[in-house]
Amino acid sequence: MYPRINIKIDNLISNTKKMVSLAKENNIDFIMAIIKVFAGDAYIVKKLVNTGISHIGDSRIQNLKKYKEINLPKVLVRIPMLSEIKEVIKYCDISLNSELETIIALDFEAKAQNKKHEIIIMFDLGDLREGYYYSRPFLDEIIKISKLENIIIKGIGTNLTCYGGLVPSNEVLSRLVKVKETIENKTNIKLKIISGGNSSTVTLFGKNEIPKDINNLRLGESIFFGKETSYSTAIEGFNHDNFTLDAEIIECKIKPSFPEGKTSINSFGEEVNILDKGLMKRAILAVGKQDVILDNLEPIDSNVEIIGGSSDHLILDITNTNYKLGDIISFNVNYPGLLHLMNSDYIYKNYI
């Protein structure tokens, strides 16, 4: 079936095991596999259970619901909405939090469901996404949280590079360690998890720059694509080509390369910069912008060039090829490309 995303399961298992081992070499005891890129695909996630990861994390309750049979702690890694509190308590063992009101609501619902709910309190170290800002007063609220009967403060964490592009360093991560010391010195709380960020922190492996108190990372792209995300560098010894997209040619014709007549915006409200290259052999594939952002695709055949597309059509320049109607053209996809493709019901998932 086409279009399809090809997923190399054995490569993912190998990468995950390698990352767990590499993390331990860098004094990281707990690896939380962030599996949101798989859009609730339980088949893939079940294959990763025995690789040494300590938790699985996702940003959507709808996905976490699908992992009920997986015997690993399940973590909601996006701050909970007040409107989903009941489901957070029902389907998640741990959630990441930064709002006292939300945590109080979690406590109330946990009591109603006769449960204890663990939380990781997030701290903003300067990237300016979620969390208590590390240099502003926070201790009073932490003490209030610690008195809630059905909430357990499991640890603290931070997020780096995702919004502000703040690169992990010993200096930056030491801010989180200072937060840990403040909490433990001023309260009776003992923090079991100090989560030092995501795949961007992998750039510090082997450099002796990760503070010894950091014992957890939340990793997705570094495992599944074998890349650290501070500088998008491939990690040596990891598998990198684990996902490819195949799509079928539904039209193959010689046409002019430049529109004939006055032009305006396209169907997505964009001004399109089209180059006049004369007559061109053009292929249309049965995949489009509702499935993936086209910039996140890279043709494996270097003689193929993406020139545009619409909701359901991907248009290629195949002038220097022998492709014909019905042929399949393949693409490498990056992390955001995979995220969109896995969330499309119109893309067949092919496990290889």
Summary of the structure (lengths in Angstrom):
residues: 352
radius of gyration: 23.3
end to end distance: 14.1
largest distance: 74.5
contacts: 1132
relative contact order: 0.14
helix: 30%
strand: 26%
